[in-house]
């Protein structure tokens, strides 16, 4: 189970703070840096500002930890990725699977 978990990733949770003007400001805070298995998925076609681009997607497998369920962004190899799916495939809290795509502004 753990023999393929050789990629170091950082999980981040969303933090909302209120500015002095009363607006909500979004930021992200690190919650864990862990080992995971990273598997490439086929690229998904996305539309941004009327331009098509291939959004590379990945599936991560890691050991289950309750605190990781708050993950909304992943940092891996110097790039930020947005979490699109988070699941516990066997419902036994052994493995956590996360699907992610490149985070584009």
C-alpha positions as CSV (number, residue, x, y, z in Angstrom):
1,X,0.0,0.0,0.0
2,X,2.7,2.5,0.9
3,X,5.5,1.4,-1.5
4,X,4.3,3.9,-4.2
5,X,3.9,6.9,-1.8
6,X,7.1,8.6,-2.7
7,X,6.0,12.1,-3.7
8,X,6.1,14.9,-1.1
9,X,3.0,17.1,-1.1
10,X,1.7,19.9,1.0
11,X,-2.0,20.0,1.9
12,X,-3.6,23.4,2.4
13,X,-7.0,24.4,4.0
14,X,-9.0,27.5,3.0
15,X,-8.9,30.3,5.6
16,X,-11.4,33.2,5.4
17,X,-10.4,36.5,7.2
18,X,-12.3,39.7,7.4
19,X,-10.5,42.9,6.1
20,X,-10.8,46.3,7.8
21,X,-13.4,47.2,5.1
22,X,-15.5,44.2,6.2
23,X,-14.9,42.1,3.1
24,X,-14.0,38.4,3.2
25,X,-10.5,37.6,2.1
26,X,-9.5,34.1,1.0
27,X,-6.1,32.6,1.8
28,X,-4.7,29.2,2.3
29,X,-2.8,27.7,5.3
30,X,-0.6,24.6,5.3
31,X,-2.1,21.8,7.4
32,X,0.3,18.9,6.6
33,X,3.2,17.9,4.4
34,X,3.0,14.2,3.7
35,X,4.0,11.4,1.3
36,X,1.5,10.4,-1.4
37,X,1.2,8.4,-4.6
38,X,0.6,10.8,-7.6
39,X,-1.0,9.3,-10.7
40,X,-1.6,11.4,-13.9
41,X,-5.1,11.4,-15.4
42,X,-6.0,12.3,-18.9
43,X,-6.1,16.0,-19.5
44,X,-9.5,17.7,-19.2
45,X,-10.5,20.4,-21.6
46,X,-11.3,23.6,-19.8
47,X,-12.6,27.0,-21.0
48,X,-11.0,30.2,-19.5
49,X,-11.6,33.6,-21.0
50,X,-12.9,32.0,-24.1
51,X,-9.7,30.1,-24.6
52,X,-9.5,26.3,-24.4
53,X,-6.6,24.7,-22.6
54,X,-5.8,21.3,-21.4
55,X,-6.0,21.1,-17.6
56,X,-3.7,18.4,-16.4
57,X,-5.4,16.3,-13.7
58,X,-4.0,14.0,-11.1
59,X,-5.2,11.5,-8.5
60,X,-3.4,11.3,-5.2
61,X,-3.5,8.4,-2.7
62,X,-2.3,8.8,0.8
63,X,-2.8,7.4,4.3
64,X,-6.1,8.6,5.8
65,X,-6.0,11.3,8.4
66,X,-9.1,13.2,9.6
67,X,-7.4,16.6,9.4
68,X,-6.7,16.1,5.6
69,X,-10.5,16.2,4.9
70,X,-10.2,20.0,5.1
71,X,-7.7,20.1,2.1
72,X,-8.8,22.5,-0.6
73,X,-5.4,23.1,-2.3
74,X,-2.3,20.9,-2.9
75,X,1.3,22.1,-3.5
76,X,3.4,19.6,-5.4
77,X,6.6,20.2,-7.3
78,X,6.4,24.0,-7.0
79,X,2.9,24.1,-8.5
80,X,-0.5,24.7,-6.9
81,X,-3.4,22.4,-7.6
82,X,-7.1,22.8,-6.8
83,X,-8.9,19.8,-5.1
84,X,-11.9,18.7,-7.2
85,X,-12.8,15.5,-5.3
86,X,-11.9,14.0,-1.9
87,X,-13.0,10.4,-1.0
88,X,-12.4,7.5,1.3
89,X,-12.7,4.6,-1.2
90,X,-13.0,1.7,1.2
91,X,-14.9,3.5,4.0
92,X,-12.4,2.1,6.5
93,X,-10.3,5.2,7.0
94,X,-7.1,3.7,5.6
95,X,-6.7,5.5,2.3
96,X,-7.7,9.0,1.2
97,X,-8.0,9.7,-2.5
98,X,-7.9,13.3,-3.8
99,X,-8.4,14.4,-7.4
100,X,-6.9,17.7,-8.4
101,X,-6.3,20.0,-11.3
102,X,-3.9,22.8,-11.9
103,X,-4.9,26.0,-10.1
104,X,-5.2,28.7,-12.6
105,X,-6.1,32.3,-11.8
